């Protein structure tokens, strides 16, 4: 369904908030390689992790998701 589309903005938001993917992985209790995959959009985080991430970064869930990418070329 999603293929290799850039569905999340996690990398951009981490930079804006001056946080690292290592910091996020520690906060979420998951492997740094997992967060790295999310940041490169090679895989997508589960909804629960997106919600936790939004709270940790003090942003809205919509700030982390690119809904326009989901509907491109449909």
C-alpha positions as CSV (number, residue, x, y, z in Angstrom):
1,X,0.0,0.0,0.0
2,X,2.5,2.6,1.1
3,X,5.5,1.3,-0.8
4,X,8.6,3.6,-0.4
5,X,6.6,6.8,0.1
6,X,7.8,9.3,2.6
7,X,4.8,9.0,4.9
8,X,6.3,10.5,8.0
9,X,8.3,13.7,8.8
10,X,10.0,12.3,11.8
11,X,13.6,13.2,10.7
12,X,12.6,16.8,10.0
13,X,10.7,17.2,13.3
14,X,13.7,15.7,15.3
15,X,16.0,18.3,13.6
16,X,13.5,21.1,14.3
17,X,13.3,20.1,18.0
18,X,17.1,19.6,18.2
19,X,16.7,15.9,19.3
20,X,18.5,12.9,18.0
21,X,17.1,9.6,16.8
22,X,19.1,7.9,19.6
23,X,17.4,10.2,22.2
24,X,14.0,9.2,20.7
25,X,14.8,5.5,20.7
26,X,15.8,5.7,24.4
27,X,12.6,7.6,25.3
28,X,10.4,5.0,23.5
29,X,12.4,2.0,24.7
30,X,13.1,0.7,21.2
31,X,16.2,-0.1,19.2
32,X,18.1,2.8,17.6
33,X,17.9,0.9,14.3
34,X,14.1,0.9,14.4
35,X,14.0,4.7,14.8
36,X,16.5,5.0,12.0
37,X,14.3,3.1,9.7
38,X,11.4,5.3,10.6
39,X,13.5,8.4,9.9
40,X,14.5,7.2,6.5
41,X,10.9,6.0,5.8
42,X,12.1,2.5,5.0
43,X,9.5,1.4,7.6
44,X,6.7,3.2,9.4
45,X,6.1,3.4,13.1
46,X,2.9,1.9,14.6
47,X,0.2,4.4,15.5
48,X,1.0,4.0,19.2
49,X,4.6,5.0,18.7
50,X,3.7,7.9,16.5
51,X,1.4,9.1,19.3
52,X,4.1,8.7,21.9
53,X,6.6,10.5,19.7
54,X,4.2,13.4,19.1
55,X,3.8,13.8,22.9
56,X,7.6,13.5,23.5
57,X,8.3,16.1,20.9
58,X,5.4,18.3,21.9
59,X,3.9,18.4,18.4
60,X,0.6,17.4,16.9
61,X,0.3,14.0,15.3
62,X,-0.5,15.7,12.0
63,X,3.0,17.3,12.2
64,X,4.6,13.9,12.0
65,X,2.5,12.5,9.1
66,X,2.4,13.4,5.4
67,X,-1.2,12.6,4.4
68,X,-0.7,14.0,1.0
69,X,1.9,11.3,0.2
70,X,-0.6,8.6,1.0
71,X,-2.9,9.8,-1.8
72,X,-0.4,10.7,-4.4
73,X,-0.8,9.0,-7.8
74,X,-4.1,7.3,-6.8
